[in-house]
Amino acid sequence: MAKLIRRKDKNGIVLEKGEGQRKYGRYFYEWSDELGERRFIYATTLVELREKEKTVAYDVLTGIKQDGANLTLNEALEYWIKIREDDVTIGAIKPTTLSQYLCTYKNHVRDSLGNLKIKDITKPKLAAFYKRKMADGLGISQITNIAKPINQTLAIAEEENWIRRSPTRGALKAVAIAAKKSQDGQETRVKALTAEQQVSFLHWLGNNPARLPLKWIVETFLYSGMRIGELSGLQKPDVSKQFITVRHSFAYFSLGENGRGKMQRVMQHPKSIAGKRIIPLLEPAADAIAEYRAWMTRNGIRFAESIDGFDDFVFLTRKGWPLTPAGVNNALKRSVDAFNKEQAAKNEALRLPPLSCH
């Protein structure tokens, strides 16, 4: 029977199966993964190498896939994007929702946390990342939106055996507690205008012909309760003598990779079944819609281009496109700033808070 010869390192220490030492002294450990491919880890000392071997042995035992574990969060996100794009195709989520997630990820994650390997992302690192975002001035709702693609990507990594366990559970706890404490005892940030503010603002808008189109848009919002996408997508057949029928919404967004694609205009169904509804057409809203339509006719405003087969929009911009949240919000900001400036010049106490069509 042949005698077993045990290999040794340069110091005469016996090396275990799979262990070796390179010419210049660096240690390595070699093994085969579940597909039979050779894998290596390296260390400067044998003690360090054997500590790493324990992790490898556990990974092999639990089925952790080394290729997946070495993906960065940015690389792993590509798998999540593919799944979400399939969801868009079957109508499980809206393209605008995916676009918003990708844009948020690009702005806040891609160039920082996104560069880490998923196996190196821990709960303390995630918690610290979210705390920094809060320190930068982001609110809890914004941070929660940042966390969604991260959480879902790491959940995929866990299911694919790229990592043992997703580190996301509880990572938002500290910022959630901080947000709650900051809001305790404070008034709600988002508030409806008072009746006095509404009357004063509409009266002010009505005193200048250039501001009349915005006045009619605001009146339609106030007396119908429609969301901006619903109002923008409203078709002439949707408005009868007594009712407004909400069937679709308009969206203007980018759905390119990481939010870098060309802007698109689309018509889509409301967010939920409950979003399809019939609204009583109150007289102020009816008058506002009629005035806006008459203003479009006087100014020769015609629809620029059909969107998904829709071309009879109730509200159009001067360039012939449906209204967008950004466009309406910019108009509201300019008007509120001008209103408050005039009020201050007249020493009037009434002021308007920042307004959003959302």
Phi, psi and chi 1 to 4 in degrees:
 res  aa     phi    psi   chi1   chi2   chi3   chi4
   1 MET       -  131.4 -177.2  175.9  178.7      -
   2 ALA   -70.6  142.0      -      -      -      -
   3 LYS   -79.3  134.3 -176.5  178.3  178.5 -179.2
   4 LEU   -75.6  124.5  177.4   63.8      -      -
   5 ILE  -101.8  119.5  -60.6  176.1      -      -
   6 ARG   -90.9  129.6  -56.7  -70.2  -63.7  -83.6
   7 ARG   -73.1  151.1  -68.7 -177.3  -56.5  121.6
   8 LYS  -129.9  156.5  -61.7 -179.8 -179.2 -179.5
   9 ASP   -85.0 -174.5   67.9    2.0      -      -
  10 LYS   -67.4  -16.5  -67.7 -178.1  179.4 -178.6
  11 ASN   -95.4    4.2  -62.8  -41.5      -      -
  12 GLY    84.6    8.5      -      -      -      -
  13 ILE   -82.8  132.4  -60.7  174.6      -      -
  14 VAL   -67.7  131.5  175.1      -      -      -
  15 LEU   -94.5  140.1  -61.1  174.8      -      -
  16 GLU   -81.4  171.9  -59.9  -65.8  -23.5      -
  17 LYS   -57.4  130.4 -178.8 -180.0  178.9 -179.2
  18 GLY    91.0  -16.4      -      -      -      -
  19 GLU   -85.3  153.1  -65.9  176.6  -16.6      -
  20 GLY  -161.6  171.7      -      -      -      -
  21 GLN  -135.9  129.6 -170.5  176.0   27.5      -
  22 ARG   -75.1  171.5  -60.6  -61.4 -171.0 -161.4
  23 LYS   -57.2  -37.6 -179.9  178.4  178.7  179.8
  24 TYR   -95.5   13.7  -61.9  104.0      -      -
  25 GLY   100.9   -8.2      -      -      -      -
  26 ARG   -74.8  134.5 -168.5 -178.3 -174.3 -164.4
  27 TYR   -89.5  152.2  -70.7   94.0      -      -
  28 PHE  -143.0  157.7   68.0   86.8      -      -
  29 TYR  -128.6  131.6  175.4   71.0      -      -
  30 GLU  -117.9  137.8  175.5 -173.6    1.5      -
  31 TRP  -151.9  170.8   80.1  100.1      -      -
  32 SER  -109.9  135.1  -64.4      -      -      -
  33 ASP   -81.1 -173.2   64.3   16.6      -      -
  34 GLU   -65.8  -17.5   59.7 -178.7    6.6      -
  35 LEU   -97.7    4.1  -61.8  177.6      -      -
  36 GLY    84.0    8.1      -      -      -      -
  37 GLU   -86.9  142.7  -65.0 -173.6   15.9      -
  38 ARG   -74.9  137.3  -64.2  167.2   66.2 -165.2
  39 ARG  -127.6  151.6  -57.4  -70.3  180.0 -171.4
  40 PHE  -135.7  147.0  -66.4   87.9      -      -
  41 ILE  -128.7  155.9   54.5  171.5      -      -
  42 TYR  -131.3  157.0  -63.3   90.7      -      -
  43 ALA  -157.7  157.8      -      -      -      -
  44 THR   -84.6  -22.0   55.1      -      -      -
  45 THR  -128.0  159.7   67.5      -      -      -
  46 LEU   -69.8  -36.2 -168.5   56.0      -      -
  47 VAL   -61.1  -46.8  172.6      -      -      -
  48 GLU   -62.3  -41.4  179.6 -172.1   -4.5      -
  49 LEU   -60.1  -44.1 -178.4   73.2      -      -
  50 ARG   -71.1  -26.2  -72.9  178.5  174.1  170.1
  51 GLU   -67.3  -40.3  -76.8  -60.2  -46.6      -
  52 LYS   -67.2  -33.8  -70.4 -175.6  175.6 -179.2
  53 GLU   -61.6  -34.7  -73.7  178.0   38.9      -
  54 LYS   -61.8  -41.0  -66.0  176.8 -176.6  178.3
  55 THR   -65.6  -43.7  -59.1      -      -      -
  56 VAL   -60.4  -45.2  170.4      -      -      -
  57 ALA   -59.8  -41.0      -      -      -      -
  58 TYR   -69.3  -38.9 -172.7   75.6      -      -
  59 ASP   -61.9  -44.3  -72.7  -11.3      -      -
  60 VAL   -63.9  -40.5  171.9      -      -      -
  61 LEU   -64.1  -39.5 -179.2   64.9      -      -
  62 THR   -92.9    0.0   54.8      -      -      -
  63 GLY    82.7   17.7      -      -      -      -
  64 ILE   -65.2  130.7  -61.5  -61.2      -      -
  65 LYS   -93.1  117.1  -60.6  174.4 -177.5  176.5
  66 GLN   -62.8  -37.4  -65.0  -60.4  -48.7      -
  67 ASP   -59.5  -45.8  -77.3  -16.7      -      -
  68 GLY   -66.4  -39.0      -      -      -      -
  69 ALA   -63.6  -26.2      -      -      -      -
  70 ASN   -88.9   -0.2  -73.8  -42.8      -      -
  71 LEU   -68.3  143.9  -68.4  173.5      -      -
  72 THR   -77.9  165.8   64.7      -      -      -
  73 LEU   -61.4  -38.3 -178.5   60.7      -      -
  74 ASN   -60.2  -41.4  -71.8  -21.1      -      -
  75 GLU   -70.3  -41.0  -68.8  167.6  -21.2      -
  76 ALA   -66.3  -30.2      -      -      -      -
  77 LEU   -60.5  -28.4 -175.9   80.5      -      -
  78 GLU   -59.9  -34.6  -64.0  -59.8  -40.9      -
  79 TYR   -67.0  -40.9  -68.4   85.3      -      -
  80 TRP   -64.1  -41.7  175.2   82.8      -      -
  81 ILE   -60.6  -42.5  -68.2  173.8      -      -
  82 LYS   -61.0  -43.5 -178.7   62.4  173.8   65.6
  83 ILE   -63.2  -44.3  -68.3  172.5      -      -
  84 ARG   -68.0  -35.1  -65.3  -74.0   82.2   87.8
  85 GLU   -64.6  -37.2  -73.8  176.3  -18.4      -
  86 ASP   -64.0  -37.0  -70.2  -17.7      -      -
  87 ASP   -64.4  -37.9  -71.1  -19.8      -      -
  88 VAL   -63.5  -41.9  169.3      -      -      -
  89 THR   -60.1  -40.8  -59.7      -      -      -
  90 ILE   -89.9   -0.4   65.7  173.6      -      -
  91 GLY    85.8   13.9      -      -      -      -
  92 ALA   -73.0  -33.1      -      -      -      -
  93 ILE  -136.3  160.5   64.9  170.5      -      -
  94 LYS   -85.5  148.0  -68.9 -174.3  177.4  -62.7
  95 PRO   -60.1  -32.3   17.7  -29.8      -      -
  96 THR   -64.6  -36.5   46.2      -      -      -
  97 THR   -64.0  -46.4  -58.4      -      -      -
  98 LEU   -63.0  -41.3  177.1   57.0      -      -
  99 SER   -60.3  -41.4  175.4      -      -      -
 100 GLN   -64.7  -42.0  -70.6  165.0    1.0      -
 101 TYR   -61.4  -45.4  -76.3  148.5      -      -
 102 LEU   -66.1  -38.8  -68.3  177.7      -      -
 103 CYS   -65.5  -43.7 -176.1      -      -      -
 104 THR   -62.8  -43.1  -59.8      -      -      -
 105 TYR   -61.6  -44.9 -174.5   92.2      -      -
 106 LYS   -59.6  -43.7  172.1 -169.6  172.9 -176.2
 107 ASN   -73.6  -29.5  -67.5  -23.6      -      -
 108 HIS  -122.1  -16.1  -61.2  -74.5      -      -
 109 VAL  -121.6  -42.2 -175.1      -      -      -
 110 ARG   -54.3  -43.7 -169.4  179.0   66.6 -174.4
 111 ASP   -91.6    5.2  -65.2  -29.0      -      -
 112 SER  -127.2  -93.7   53.2      -      -      -
 113 LEU   -59.0  -30.6 -173.0   73.5      -      -
 114 GLY   -61.1  -21.4      -      -      -      -
 115 ASN   -84.1   -9.2  -69.2  -40.8      -      -
 116 LEU   -77.2  146.5  -72.0 -176.8      -      -
 117 LYS   -69.5  143.2  -69.3 -177.1  177.9 -179.4
 118 ILE   -62.7  -29.2   56.2  174.2      -      -
 119 LYS   -70.1  -18.5   67.3  179.5 -178.9 -178.4
 120 ASP   -97.1   -2.8  -65.2  -29.9      -      -
 121 ILE   -84.6  118.9  -63.0  176.6      -      -
 122 THR  -115.9  166.0   62.3      -      -      -
 123 LYS   -58.8  -45.5  178.6  178.6  172.1 -179.0
 124 PRO   -59.9  -37.2  -26.6   36.0      -      -
 125 LYS   -67.1  -41.8  -71.9  178.8 -178.5  177.3
 126 LEU   -63.4  -45.7  -87.9  179.1      -      -
 127 ALA   -60.3  -42.1      -      -      -      -
 128 ALA   -65.2  -37.9      -      -      -      -
 129 PHE   -61.7  -46.2  171.8   74.8      -      -
 130 TYR   -67.0  -36.1  -64.7  137.8      -      -
 131 LYS   -63.7  -39.8  -70.7  174.0 -173.5  176.4
 132 ARG   -64.1  -37.6  -74.0 -163.5  -62.1  -87.9
 133 LYS   -64.6  -38.9  -69.3  -58.7  174.6 -176.9
 134 MET   -67.2  -39.8  176.3  167.3  -82.7      -
 135 ALA   -64.0  -27.8      -      -      -      -
 136 ASP   -77.3   -4.1  -70.9  -18.9      -      -
 137 GLY   105.6    3.4      -      -      -      -
 138 LEU   -76.7  144.0  -89.3   63.8      -      -
 139 GLY   -84.5  170.2      -      -      -      -
 140 ILE   -64.6  -33.8 -174.5   61.8      -      -
 141 SER   -68.5  -38.1   61.3      -      -      -
 142 GLN   -66.3  -42.3  -68.0  171.5  -66.0      -
 143 ILE   -66.1  -37.1  -63.7  172.6      -      -
 144 THR   -62.9  -39.7  -59.9      -      -      -
 145 ASN   -66.6  -34.4  -78.8  -24.7      -      -
 146 ILE   -63.8  -38.6  -69.3  171.9      -      -
 147 ALA   -71.2  -26.4      -      -      -      -
 148 LYS   -59.3  -54.4  -74.3  179.1 -179.0  177.6
 149 PRO   -65.3  -31.3   17.7  -28.6      -      -
 150 ILE   -64.3  -50.1  -64.3  174.2      -      -
 151 ASN   -59.4  -46.0  -68.5   -8.3      -      -
 152 GLN   -70.4  -34.2  -66.5  173.8   13.8      -
 153 THR   -66.5  -43.8  -63.1      -      -      -
 154 LEU   -71.1  -27.1  -67.9  175.5      -      -
 155 ALA   -66.6  -40.0      -      -      -      -
 156 ILE   -61.8  -43.1  -67.2  171.0      -      -
 157 ALA   -59.7  -38.5      -      -      -      -
 158 GLU   -67.9  -43.7  179.6 -178.9  -19.5      -
 159 GLU   -65.9  -30.5  -68.3  172.6   -1.4      -
 160 GLU   -87.1    2.8  -66.9  -70.4  -18.7      -
 161 ASN    62.7   33.4  -73.1  -33.2      -      -
 162 TRP   -84.6  -29.4  -62.9  -21.8      -      -
 163 ILE  -135.1  158.4   56.2  176.8      -      -
 164 ARG   -71.3  -45.9  -69.2 -167.6 -167.5   96.3
 165 ARG  -150.2  137.4 -176.6  179.8  -58.9  168.7
 166 SER   -65.9  133.3  171.6      -      -      -
 167 PRO   -89.3   15.0   34.5  -35.1      -      -
 168 THR   -82.5  -24.4   56.3      -      -      -
 169 ARG   -62.2  123.1  178.8  172.8  -66.6 -178.9
 170 GLY    84.0   -2.5      -      -      -      -
 171 ALA   -68.2  -25.5      -      -      -      -
 172 LEU   -90.2   -2.4  -77.8  168.6      -      -
 173 LYS   -58.2  -46.5 -176.5  176.3 -179.9 -179.5
 174 ALA   -63.3  -44.5      -      -      -      -
 175 VAL   -71.5  -31.4  -66.0      -      -      -
 176 ALA   -65.7  -42.1      -      -      -      -
 177 ILE   -64.9  -43.7  -68.6  173.5      -      -
 178 ALA   -62.1  -40.5      -      -      -      -
 179 ALA   -64.7  -40.9      -      -      -      -
 180 LYS   -64.9  -42.1 -173.5  175.5 -174.2  -54.1
 181 LYS   -64.9  -37.9  -74.6 -176.9  177.5  179.6
 182 SER   -69.3  -24.5   68.6      -      -      -
 183 GLN   -91.6  -20.3  -67.9  172.8   -0.8      -
 184 ASP   -61.4  129.1  -74.5  -14.5      -      -
 185 GLY    80.2    0.0      -      -      -      -
 186 GLN  -106.0  156.8  -62.2 -179.1    6.9      -
 187 GLU   -72.5  152.7  -66.7 -175.8   -2.2      -
 188 THR   -60.8  134.1  -55.4      -      -      -
 189 ARG   -66.7  -43.9  -68.7 -177.9 -177.7  178.9
 190 VAL   -88.9  117.9  179.2      -      -      -
 191 LYS  -132.9  147.6  -63.0  172.9   63.2  177.7
 192 ALA   -75.2  152.8      -      -      -      -
 193 LEU   -65.8  146.1  -66.1  179.6      -      -
 194 THR   -72.8  165.0   64.2      -      -      -
 195 ALA   -59.6  -40.0      -      -      -      -
 196 GLU   -64.1  -42.4 -177.9 -176.2   12.0      -
 197 GLN   -64.1  -41.8  -72.1  172.4  -31.3      -
 198 GLN   -62.0  -48.9  -69.8 -179.2   28.3      -
 199 VAL   -62.1  -44.6  169.5      -      -      -
 200 SER   -65.2  -41.5  -63.8      -      -      -
 201 PHE   -67.7  -44.9 -173.3   44.8      -      -
 202 LEU   -64.4  -39.1  -70.9  174.3      -      -
 203 HIS   -63.4  -42.5  179.1   73.1      -      -
 204 TRP   -64.4  -43.1 -179.8   83.9      -      -
 205 LEU   -61.8  -38.7  -71.1  172.6      -      -
 206 GLY   -72.3  -14.4      -      -      -      -
 207 ASN   -82.0   -4.9  -78.1  -22.0      -      -
 208 ASN  -130.7  118.0 -173.3  -32.4      -      -
 209 PRO   -54.5  -32.6  -26.2   35.3      -      -
 210 ALA   -68.5  -21.2      -      -      -      -
 211 ARG   -97.6   -2.3  -63.1 -167.5  -69.7 -106.0
 212 LEU   -60.5  -42.9  -75.7  174.2      -      -
 213 PRO   -56.8  -40.1  -27.2   36.5      -      -
 214 LEU   -67.2  -36.6 -179.0   60.2      -      -
 215 LYS   -59.0  -44.1  173.4  179.2 -178.6  -72.7
 216 TRP   -69.3  -34.0  -62.2  -38.2      -      -
 217 ILE   -65.8  -46.2  -69.0  170.5      -      -
 218 VAL   -62.4  -42.1  171.7      -      -      -
 219 GLU   -62.6  -39.4  -74.8  178.0  -37.1      -
 220 THR   -64.8  -40.6  -53.0      -      -      -
 221 PHE   -58.7  -51.1  -85.2  130.2      -      -
 222 LEU   -63.2  -38.3  -73.4  173.4      -      -
 223 TYR  -102.1    7.3  -66.2  101.2      -      -
 224 SER  -125.2  -29.0   70.9      -      -      -
 225 GLY    76.1   12.7      -      -      -      -
 226 MET   -72.3  149.9  -76.1 -171.9  -67.8      -
 227 ARG   -76.0  163.8  -58.9 -179.7  179.8   92.0
 228 ILE   -61.5  -41.7  175.7   60.4      -      -
 229 GLY   -63.8  -36.1      -      -      -      -
 230 GLU   -70.2  -43.1  -63.5  168.1  -16.0      -
 231 LEU   -65.7  -41.2 -175.6  142.5      -      -
 232 SER   -65.1  -35.0  -59.8      -      -      -
 233 GLY   -89.5    0.4      -      -      -      -
 234 LEU   -61.2  128.9 -164.1   65.6      -      -
 235 GLN  -102.1  153.4  -58.4  -71.8  -66.4      -
 236 LYS   -56.6  -40.6 -171.3  174.9  179.4 -178.3
 237 PRO   -65.7  -14.7  -23.6   35.4      -      -
 238 ASP   -77.5  -11.7  -64.5  -27.5      -      -
 239 VAL  -110.2  112.6 -177.9      -      -      -
 240 SER  -105.2 -171.5   67.5      -      -      -
 241 LYS   -69.7  -25.7  -68.8 -177.1  178.1  179.7
 242 GLN  -120.4  -18.9  -65.5 -179.9  -60.3      -
 243 PHE  -138.1  157.6  -59.6  100.5      -      -
 244 ILE  -112.9  126.0  -64.3  174.0      -      -
 245 THR  -102.2  117.7  -57.0      -      -      -
 246 VAL   -90.5  112.9  177.0      -      -      -
 247 ARG  -118.9  -32.0  -48.3  173.6 -160.9  -94.3
 248 HIS  -140.4  171.2  -56.5   89.4      -      -
 249 SER  -137.4  153.2   64.5      -      -      -
 250 PHE  -102.5  142.6  168.5   77.9      -      -
 251 ALA  -137.7  145.5      -      -      -      -
 252 TYR  -129.4  111.8 -176.4   54.6      -      -
 253 PHE  -157.8  173.1   66.5   97.5      -      -
 254 SER  -112.2  134.4  167.6      -      -      -
 255 LEU  -124.2   29.3 -167.9   54.4      -      -
 256 GLY   -79.6  174.8      -      -      -      -
 257 GLU   -61.4  126.1 -178.2  178.5   -5.2      -
 258 ASN    55.4   33.4  -74.1  -33.6      -      -
 259 GLY    72.7   19.0      -      -      -      -
 260 ARG  -105.7   13.2  -67.2  175.5  -63.7 -164.4
 261 GLY   -84.0  178.2      -      -      -      -
 262 LYS   -70.6  142.3 -177.1  179.1  179.2 -178.9
 263 MET   -65.7  140.2  -64.5  -62.3  -70.7      -
 264 GLN  -126.8  147.5  -56.8  175.5   46.5      -
 265 ARG  -109.8  126.6  -65.6  177.7  174.7   88.4
 266 VAL  -139.4  154.9  -60.1      -      -      -
 267 MET  -106.7  136.3  -70.0  -71.1  -76.8      -
 268 GLN  -142.5  165.4   52.8 -168.0   12.8      -
 269 HIS   -74.8  157.3  -65.0  -68.0      -      -
 270 PRO   -57.0  164.0  -25.2   35.1      -      -
 271 LYS   -60.1  -31.7  -71.5 -174.5  174.6 -177.9
 272 SER  -142.9  170.9   64.9      -      -      -
 273 ILE   -59.4  -37.0  -65.0  176.9      -      -
 274 ALA   -65.3  -19.3      -      -      -      -
 275 GLY   -69.3  -24.7      -      -      -      -
 276 LYS   -81.7  112.5  -69.5 -174.3  176.3 -178.3
 277 ARG  -153.2  167.7   60.5 -161.2 -171.4  -80.7
 278 ILE  -113.5  125.1  -63.7  176.6      -      -
 279 ILE  -109.5  131.9  -57.5  169.5      -      -
 280 PRO   -59.6  132.5  -23.0   33.7      -      -
 281 LEU   -87.8   97.8 -179.5   56.9      -      -
 282 LEU   -72.7  153.7  -57.4 -178.6      -      -
 283 GLU   -57.2  -42.9 -174.6  174.9  -13.3      -
 284 PRO   -61.4  -38.7  -24.1   35.4      -      -
 285 ALA   -68.7  -40.8      -      -      -      -
 286 ALA   -61.6  -43.7      -      -      -      -
 287 ASP   -64.6  -40.8  -69.1  -17.2      -      -
 288 ALA   -63.8  -42.8      -      -      -      -
 289 ILE   -65.0  -43.2  -69.5  172.7      -      -
 290 ALA   -62.5  -42.4      -      -      -      -
 291 GLU   -64.3  -41.0  -67.1  -78.3    8.8      -
 292 TYR   -65.6  -42.4 -162.8   95.2      -      -
 293 ARG   -62.9  -39.6  -62.4  -74.3  -67.9 -179.6
 294 ALA   -66.6  -38.6      -      -      -      -
 295 TRP   -62.8  -40.4  169.9   80.0      -      -
 296 MET   -62.3  -41.9  -72.9  169.0   52.7      -
 297 THR   -65.5  -44.8  -59.6      -      -      -
 298 ARG   -61.1  -33.3  -70.8 -165.2  -57.4  -88.0
 299 ASN   -96.3    7.8  -72.2  -85.3      -      -
 300 GLY    63.0   31.3      -      -      -      -
 301 ILE   -79.9  120.6  -63.7  174.2      -      -
 302 ARG  -121.6  155.1  -61.8  179.5 -178.3  -82.6
 303 PHE   -66.8  134.3 -172.7   58.0      -      -
 304 ALA   -73.1  -45.7      -      -      -      -
 305 GLU  -163.2  142.4 -175.1  178.3  -42.3      -
 306 SER   -64.0  140.2  177.3      -      -      -
 307 ILE  -118.6  110.3  -61.0  175.2      -      -
 308 ASP    52.9   33.2  -63.7  -25.5      -      -
 309 GLY    89.0   -1.1      -      -      -      -
 310 PHE  -100.3  133.5  -66.8   86.8      -      -
 311 ASP  -148.9   10.2   55.2   13.1      -      -
 312 ASP  -116.0   57.2 -158.8    0.5      -      -
 313 PHE   -73.4  139.9  -70.2   80.0      -      -
 314 VAL   -72.4  -40.9  172.2      -      -      -
 315 PHE  -114.7  126.1  -65.5   91.1      -      -
 316 LEU  -132.3  152.7  -68.4  173.6      -      -
 317 THR   -78.7  174.6   65.8      -      -      -
 318 ARG   -61.1  -26.7  -72.6 -175.5  179.0  -86.4
 319 LYS   -86.6   -0.3  -66.7 -176.7  177.7 -179.7
 320 GLY    88.7   18.3      -      -      -      -
 321 TRP  -111.2  156.0  -67.5  110.1      -      -
 322 PRO   -61.7  156.7  -22.5   33.4      -      -
 323 LEU   -64.9  149.7  -54.8  176.9      -      -
 324 THR  -122.1  154.3   64.2      -      -      -
 325 PRO   -55.9  -42.6  -26.6   35.3      -      -
 326 ALA   -62.5  -42.6      -      -      -      -
 327 GLY   -64.3  -45.4      -      -      -      -
 328 VAL   -68.0  -41.8  176.2      -      -      -
 329 ASN   -63.4  -39.3  -76.9  -22.3      -      -
 330 ASN   -63.2  -41.5  -72.7  -23.0      -      -
 331 ALA   -64.6  -40.6      -      -      -      -
 332 LEU   -64.5  -42.1  -74.8  171.4      -      -
 333 LYS   -62.8  -46.1 -176.7 -179.1 -174.2  -52.3
 334 ARG   -61.6  -40.5  -69.9 -166.5  -60.5  -90.0
 335 SER   -69.6  -42.7  -65.3      -      -      -
 336 VAL   -63.1  -42.7  167.4      -      -      -
 337 ASP   -61.3  -43.6  -70.7  -14.4      -      -
 338 ALA   -67.0  -41.7      -      -      -      -
 339 PHE   -59.8  -49.5  176.1   90.2      -      -
 340 ASN   -65.5  -34.8  -72.5  -21.6      -      -
 341 LYS   -65.1  -43.4 -174.2  176.1 -179.5  179.5
 342 GLU   -64.8  -40.9  -71.6 -173.1   17.6      -
 343 GLN   -61.5  -41.1  -70.1  -69.1   93.8      -
 344 ALA   -66.0  -38.7      -      -      -      -
 345 ALA   -65.0  -29.9      -      -      -      -
 346 LYS   -94.0    4.3  -65.3 -173.8  -65.8 -174.3
 347 ASN    59.1   31.9  -70.3  -39.3      -      -
 348 GLU   -85.6  139.6  -64.5  -73.7  -12.2      -
 349 ALA   -78.0  -28.7      -      -      -      -
 350 LEU   -66.2  128.0 -178.3   66.9      -      -
 351 ARG  -131.3  159.2  -62.1  -72.1 -168.3  -79.4
 352 LEU  -107.2  139.8  -66.6  176.1      -      -
 353 PRO   -78.2  169.4   31.6  -35.8      -      -
 354 PRO   -56.7  136.2  -24.6   34.7      -      -
 355 LEU  -113.8  146.3  -62.4 -177.7      -      -
 356 SER  -137.1  141.4  165.3      -      -      -
 357 CYS   -73.2   -7.9   61.6      -      -      -
 358 HIS   -68.1      - -174.0   70.0      -      -
